[in-house]
């Protein structure tokens, strides 16, 4: 097993969330009488024929991998999962909860609604499923803290991704003499690299913002990386999460304008126009640097982009034919899907226990596009050098922050997404857009 050092991550990630969570040293198993801890596992669960309603974000390439991860549970328990995947999960989940019809299990990629539901008493503590101690033993303390509300542990983070990755073709860079950027590179270095590509007749960037109801989020990922890596970016980032700094702050506007330097400078983007950027699906945007001939030099997207590239170009080798370099400045943002339940039915608890296990998560890790936070999953389980590097970047970052809009969640998150698309369509409206986001908060 590979030992992972989480102290740095734990310290820095909690800075951004200190105002969100009140931590407790109480023993939830004791408070619940310890009864849940005796619930049988495996084939003894007595849930044959039952189905668990799960609401998550995955579709297309990711859903089959999740289903592969769940299949051993279905086979061993003679039970089933009824999964609904949507990129508009926040709106659908809110509607179902307000309508009194929540799913058994939700697996979103944001924590704002999670905290709200927990505070309203709508979620089941993991202690009720006998799962709390296992999570505390096998998961980093920083992420356990993020899933704790008012002293109760309500969820666990199952799938994580670094978002500090710029994907490129090593053969293209070598052929043209381009130097790969490092953690010590600057924003100006990134602009200079793009100019070098344009001078050679290669369009620097591919950017796609389309993603169903959540269109705009890939641009939000750009913004959070820009903000965190600015001078004083850590304090700015934390203030935006906590609400002590408004979205109308001049430094926030500067970050959006920097994104505009990339996306809205003529000749910079293979999609050709602002309308093209807004119309291009985020997954499709990852293909451009790896076409023959390449349609772009680089694409910025989280580590999960590796699975998109691998499937589209099965003959390419990760780490050789496609790879990533860190976002200038080296500070890393990342996201993770949090798993939580609205009941403690035996079938629900049984599925939670399976999803939390290192054995189950290793299935998706080995197939690519998944970084596990369970310390039972060793780095040598990752399928290639690129996947291992992405995991190490996330786990060993000197400065890490949880995805900015996911940390806020709810209507404000949706306002940010919509604002990004509006900015791409009409950059002159930036002040109005940022005021609108702040008004939504």
DOKE-542370 format. One record per residue (C-alpha): residue number from 1; residue in one letter; z, y, x. Coordinates in steps of 0.1 Angstrom, whole numbers. Layout:
BEGIN
NODE  nr rest    c3    c2    c1
NODE NUM    A     Z     Y     X
...
END
This chain:
BEGIN
NODE  nr rest    c3    c2    c1
NODE   1    X     0     0     0
NODE   2    X    -8    35    12
NODE   3    X    21    58    12
NODE   4    X    14    92    -3
NODE   5    X    33   124     6
NODE   6    X    39   145   -25
NODE   7    X    65   170   -15
NODE   8    X    40   198    -9
NODE   9    X    22   192   -41
NODE  10    X    54   190   -60
NODE  11    X    67   223   -47
NODE  12    X    36   243   -52
NODE  13    X    25   229   -86
NODE  14    X    59   236  -101
NODE  15    X    58   272   -91
NODE  16    X    31   277  -117
NODE  17    X    49   259  -144
NODE  18    X    85   268  -140
NODE  19    X    85   289  -171
NODE  20    X    70   261  -192
NODE  21    X    95   233  -187
NODE  22    X   132   229  -189
NODE  23    X   142   199  -168
NODE  24    X   171   175  -175
NODE  25    X   190   149  -156
NODE  26    X   200   131  -188
NODE  27    X   194    93  -193
NODE  28    X   170    90  -222
NODE  29    X   173    53  -223
NODE  30    X   210    56  -228
NODE  31    X   205    83  -255
NODE  32    X   182    59  -274
NODE  33    X   207    31  -271
NODE  34    X   186    12  -246
NODE  35    X   169    -7  -274
NODE  36    X   134     3  -265
NODE  37    X   137   -11  -230
NODE  38    X   140   -46  -243
NODE  39    X   107   -44  -262
NODE  40    X    86   -74  -252
NODE  41    X    55   -69  -231
NODE  42    X    22   -88  -226
NODE  43    X    13  -115  -250
NODE  44    X    48  -116  -265
NODE  45    X    44   -82  -281
NODE  46    X    35   -97  -315
NODE  47    X     7   -72  -322
NODE  48    X   -22   -96  -327
NODE  49    X   -48   -81  -351
NODE  50    X   -35   -46  -348
NODE  51    X   -55   -16  -338
NODE  52    X   -44    16  -320
NODE  53    X   -61    49  -329
NODE  54    X   -68    68  -297
NODE  55    X   -83   103  -294
NODE  56    X   -97   113  -260
NODE  57    X  -125   133  -244
NODE  58    X  -146   106  -228
NODE  59    X  -182    97  -237
NODE  60    X  -214    88  -221
NODE  61    X  -207    74  -186
NODE  62    X  -169    77  -186
NODE  63    X  -162    59  -219
NODE  64    X  -175    25  -208
NODE  65    X  -152    27  -177
NODE  66    X  -123    35  -199
NODE  67    X  -132     6  -222
NODE  68    X  -133   -17  -192
NODE  69    X   -98    -5  -183
NODE  70    X   -85   -13  -219
NODE  71    X  -103   -46  -223
NODE  72    X   -76   -68  -205
NODE  73    X   -50   -54  -229
NODE  74    X   -72   -62  -259
NODE  75    X   -78   -97  -246
NODE  76    X   -42  -105  -238
NODE  77    X   -28   -90  -269
NODE  78    X   -56  -100  -294
NODE  79    X   -54   -63  -304
NODE  80    X   -80   -35  -304
NODE  81    X   -84     2  -296
NODE  82    X  -102    25  -321
NODE  83    X  -114    53  -298
NODE  84    X  -128    86  -307
NODE  85    X  -142   107  -279
NODE  86    X  -150   144  -281
NODE  87    X  -152   174  -258
NODE  88    X  -139   194  -287
NODE  89    X  -106   174  -286
NODE  90    X   -82   204  -288
NODE  91    X   -96   216  -321
NODE  92    X   -99   181  -337
NODE  93    X   -64   171  -325
NODE  94    X   -49   203  -339
NODE  95    X   -66   198  -372
NODE  96    X   -55   162  -375
NODE  97    X   -19   170  -366
NODE  98    X   -18   199  -391
NODE  99    X   -33   176  -417
NODE 100    X    -6   150  -412
NODE 101    X   -30   125  -397
NODE 102    X   -24   124  -360
NODE 103    X   -38    97  -338
NODE 104    X   -15    70  -325
NODE 105    X   -23    81  -289
NODE 106    X   -39   113  -276
NODE 107    X   -54   116  -241
NODE 108    X   -65   153  -236
NODE 109    X   -71   172  -204
NODE 110    X   -48   201  -212
NODE 111    X   -10   205  -215
NODE 112    X    -7   236  -237
NODE 113    X    -9   216  -270
NODE 114    X    12   188  -255
NODE 115    X    41   212  -249
NODE 116    X    37   227  -284
NODE 117    X    37   193  -301
NODE 118    X    67   181  -281
NODE 119    X    87   213  -289
NODE 120    X    79   208  -326
NODE 121    X    93   172  -324
NODE 122    X    60   156  -332
NODE 123    X    58   133  -301
NODE 124    X    75   101  -292
NODE 125    X    96   101  -261
NODE 126    X    85    75  -236
NODE 127    X   121    62  -237
NODE 128    X   114    49  -272
NODE 129    X    87    26  -257
NODE 130    X   109    16  -228
NODE 131    X    85    33  -204
NODE 132    X   104    62  -190
NODE 133    X   119    47  -159
NODE 134    X    86    30  -149
NODE 135    X    69    64  -150
NODE 136    X    96    81  -130
NODE 137    X    95    53  -104
NODE 138    X    57    51  -100
NODE 139    X    44    87  -105
NODE 140    X    49   119   -84
NODE 141    X    79   139   -95
NODE 142    X    57   170   -99
NODE 143    X    37   153  -126
NODE 144    X    67   138  -142
NODE 145    X    81   173  -145
NODE 146    X    49   185  -161
NODE 147    X    52   159  -188
NODE 148    X    89   167  -195
NODE 149    X    99   191  -223
NODE 150    X   135   200  -230
NODE 151    X   148   171  -209
NODE 152    X   126   144  -226
NODE 153    X    97   127  -209
NODE 154    X    69   125  -235
NODE 155    X    38   115  -215
NODE 156    X    22   105  -182
NODE 157    X    -9   117  -164
NODE 158    X   -34    89  -162
NODE 159    X   -66   103  -146
NODE 160    X   -67   131  -121
NODE 161    X   -95   150  -104
NODE 162    X   -97   175   -76
NODE 163    X  -117   205   -86
NODE 164    X  -121   219   -51
NODE 165    X  -154   202   -44
NODE 166    X  -189   215   -37
NODE 167    X  -215   187   -38
NODE 168    X  -245   186   -14
NODE 169    X  -270   164     2
NODE 170    X  -261   156    39
NODE 171    X  -297   148    47
NODE 172    X  -309   181    33
NODE 173    X  -283   200    52
NODE 174    X  -291   181    84
NODE 175    X  -329   186    80
NODE 176    X  -325   224    76
NODE 177    X  -296   229   100
NODE 178    X  -271   241    74
NODE 179    X  -235   240    85
NODE 180    X  -210   224    61
NODE 181    X  -182   248    51
NODE 182    X  -146   239    58
NODE 183    X  -112   248    44
NODE 184    X  -111   278    67
NODE 185    X  -144   292    54
NODE 186    X  -145   323    33
NODE 187    X  -162   335     2
NODE 188    X  -186   355    24
NODE 189    X  -194   323    43
NODE 190    X  -204   308    10
NODE 191    X  -226   337     1
NODE 192    X  -242   336    35
NODE 193    X  -250   299    32
NODE 194    X  -267   306    -2
NODE 195    X  -288   334    14
NODE 196    X  -298   311    42
NODE 197    X  -311   286    17
NODE 198    X  -330   312    -2
NODE 199    X  -346   324    30
NODE 200    X  -359   288    35
NODE 201    X  -372   286     0
NODE 202    X  -344   264   -14
NODE 203    X  -326   275   -45
NODE 204    X  -289   275   -35
NODE 205    X  -272   265   -68
NODE 206    X  -274   243   -99
NODE 207    X  -251   254  -127
NODE 208    X  -248   240  -162
NODE 209    X  -222   252  -187
NODE 210    X  -232   233  -219
NODE 211    X  -206   208  -231
NODE 212    X  -206   206  -269
NODE 213    X  -176   225  -285
NODE 214    X  -162   232  -250
NODE 215    X  -193   248  -235
NODE 216    X  -183   272  -208
NODE 217    X  -156   252  -191
NODE 218    X  -175   245  -159
NODE 219    X  -176   283  -154
NODE 220    X  -139   284  -160
NODE 221    X  -134   259  -132
NODE 222    X  -154   283  -109
NODE 223    X  -131   311  -119
NODE 224    X   -98   293  -112
NODE 225    X  -110   282   -78
NODE 226    X  -121   318   -70
NODE 227    X   -88   332   -83
NODE 228    X   -66   308   -64
NODE 229    X   -84   314   -31
NODE 230    X   -84   352   -33
NODE 231    X   -58   372   -13
NODE 232    X   -26   369   -33
NODE 233    X   -43   343   -55
NODE 234    X   -13   321   -59
NODE 235    X     8   348   -75
NODE 236    X   -21   359   -96
NODE 237    X   -28   324  -108
NODE 238    X     9   317  -117
NODE 239    X    12   350  -135
NODE 240    X   -18   342  -157
NODE 241    X    -4   308  -165
NODE 242    X    31   323  -173
NODE 243    X    16   352  -192
NODE 244    X    32   379  -170
NODE 245    X    -2   390  -158
NODE 246    X   -29   399  -184
NODE 247    X   -65   388  -183
NODE 248    X   -74   425  -181
NODE 249    X   -59   427  -146
NODE 250    X   -85   442  -122
NODE 251    X   -82   412   -99
NODE 252    X   -92   389  -128
NODE 253    X  -123   411  -134
NODE 254    X  -131   408   -97
NODE 255    X  -130   370   -99
NODE 256    X  -154   370  -128
NODE 257    X  -177   393  -109
NODE 258    X  -176   370   -79
NODE 259    X  -187   342  -102
NODE 260    X  -215   365  -114
NODE 261    X  -226   370   -78
NODE 262    X  -233   333   -77
NODE 263    X  -247   326  -112
NODE 264    X  -264   359  -120
NODE 265    X  -281   369   -87
NODE 266    X  -319   364   -90
NODE 267    X  -332   333   -73
NODE 268    X  -297   318   -69
NODE 269    X  -297   292   -96
NODE 270    X  -322   264  -103
NODE 271    X  -318   269  -141
NODE 272    X  -338   301  -137
NODE 273    X  -320   324  -161
NODE 274    X  -287   330  -179
NODE 275    X  -301   313  -209
NODE 276    X  -310   283  -188
NODE 277    X  -274   281  -173
NODE 278    X  -259   282  -208
NODE 279    X  -283   256  -221
NODE 280    X  -280   231  -192
NODE 281    X  -255   202  -197
NODE 282    X  -228   202  -170
NODE 283    X  -236   165  -161
NODE 284    X  -273   172  -158
NODE 285    X  -266   201  -135
NODE 286    X  -252   177  -108
NODE 287    X  -286   160  -102
NODE 288    X  -306   190   -88
NODE 289    X  -295   187   -51
NODE 290    X  -305   150   -50
NODE 291    X  -339   151   -65
NODE 292    X  -370   146   -43
NODE 293    X  -377   173   -33
NODE 294    X  -343   189   -40
NODE 295    X  -342   215   -68
NODE 296    X  -310   231   -54
NODE 297    X  -289   230   -24
NODE 298    X  -254   227   -40
NODE 299    X  -236   221   -72
NODE 300    X  -199   229   -78
NODE 301    X  -180   205  -100
NODE 302    X  -149   184   -99
NODE 303    X  -146   151   -80
NODE 304    X  -157   132  -112
NODE 305    X  -192   144  -104
NODE 306    X  -195   115   -80
NODE 307    X  -199    90  -109
NODE 308    X  -226   111  -125
NODE 309    X  -246   113   -92
NODE 310    X  -241    76   -85
NODE 311    X  -254    65  -118
NODE 312    X  -284    88  -118
NODE 313    X  -293    79   -82
NODE 314    X  -281    43   -77
NODE 315    X  -298    41   -43
NODE 316    X  -278    69   -28
NODE 317    X  -247    61    -8
NODE 318    X  -216    82   -13
NODE 319    X  -205    99    19
NODE 320    X  -240    96    34
NODE 321    X  -266   107     9
NODE 322    X  -243   128   -13
NODE 323    X  -209   143    -3
NODE 324    X  -188   174    -9
NODE 325    X  -172   201    12
NODE 326    X  -141   221     1
NODE 327    X  -142   253   -18
NODE 328    X  -139   283     6
NODE 329    X  -102   289    13
NODE 330    X   -91   253    10
NODE 331    X   -67   258   -19
NODE 332    X   -72   232   -46
NODE 333    X   -71   232   -84
NODE 334    X   -71   200  -103
NODE 335    X   -69   184  -137
NODE 336    X   -55   153  -152
NODE 337    X   -55   136  -186
NODE 338    X   -21   134  -201
NODE 339    X   -14   104  -223
NODE 340    X    11   108  -252
NODE 341    X    19    92  -285
NODE 342    X    28   103  -320
NODE 343    X    47    71  -329
NODE 344    X    66    42  -313
NODE 345    X    49    14  -331
NODE 346    X    48   -18  -310
NODE 347    X    10   -17  -306
NODE 348    X    12    19  -296
NODE 349    X    39    12  -270
NODE 350    X    21   -18  -257
NODE 351    X   -11     1  -251
NODE 352    X     8    30  -234
NODE 353    X    25     5  -211
NODE 354    X    -9   -10  -201
NODE 355    X   -25    24  -195
NODE 356    X     4    35  -173
NODE 357    X     2     5  -150
NODE 358    X   -14     5  -116
NODE 359    X   -32   -27  -124
NODE 360    X   -51   -12  -153
NODE 361    X   -59    21  -135
NODE 362    X   -72     2  -105
NODE 363    X  -100   -11  -127
NODE 364    X  -114    24  -132
NODE 365    X  -106    35   -96
NODE 366    X  -127     7   -82
NODE 367    X  -156    16  -105
NODE 368    X  -156    52   -93
NODE 369    X  -149    86  -109
NODE 370    X  -111    82  -112
NODE 371    X   -82    94   -91
NODE 372    X   -49    76  -100
NODE 373    X   -15    92   -98
NODE 374    X     2    58   -99
NODE 375    X    16    51   -65
NODE 376    X     9    14   -70
NODE 377    X   -29    22   -65
NODE 378    X   -36    24   -28
NODE 379    X   -63    46   -13
NODE 380    X   -83    15    -1
NODE 381    X   -89     7   -38
NODE 382    X  -114    36   -40
NODE 383    X  -150    24   -38
NODE 384    X  -164    46   -11
NODE 385    X  -156    73    15
NODE 386    X  -164   102    -8
NODE 387    X  -140    89   -35
NODE 388    X  -112    84   -10
NODE 389    X  -118   119     4
NODE 390    X  -116   134   -31
NODE 391    X   -83   116   -38
NODE 392    X   -69   127    -4
NODE 393    X   -79   163   -11
NODE 394    X   -60   163   -43
NODE 395    X   -30   145   -31
NODE 396    X   -26   162     3
NODE 397    X   -35   198    -6
NODE 398    X   -13   225    10
NODE 399    X   -17   246   -21
NODE 400    X   -24   229   -54
NODE 401    X   -24   243   -89
NODE 402    X   -30   225  -122
NODE 403    X   -62   236  -140
NODE 404    X   -56   271  -152
NODE 405    X   -71   270  -187
NODE 406    X   -57   234  -193
NODE 407    X   -23   247  -184
NODE 408    X   -26   274  -211
NODE 409    X   -45   254  -237
NODE 410    X   -50   261  -273
NODE 411    X   -69   291  -286
NODE 412    X   -67   310  -254
NODE 413    X   -84   282  -235
NODE 414    X  -112   282  -261
NODE 415    X  -115   320  -257
NODE 416    X  -119   316  -220
NODE 417    X  -147   290  -224
NODE 418    X  -165   311  -249
NODE 419    X  -160   342  -228
NODE 420    X  -177   325  -198
NODE 421    X  -208   317  -218
NODE 422    X  -208   353  -232
NODE 423    X  -205   367  -197
NODE 424    X  -234   347  -184
NODE 425    X  -255   359  -214
NODE 426    X  -244   396  -211
NODE 427    X  -226   405  -179
NODE 428    X  -223   442  -191
NODE 429    X  -197   431  -217
NODE 430    X  -172   418  -192
NODE 431    X  -144   443  -200
NODE 432    X  -148   435  -237
NODE 433    X  -147   398  -230
NODE 434    X  -115   399  -209
NODE 435    X   -99   421  -235
NODE 436    X  -108   395  -261
NODE 437    X   -92   367  -241
NODE 438    X   -60   388  -237
NODE 439    X   -59   396  -274
NODE 440    X   -61   359  -282
NODE 441    X   -31   353  -260
END
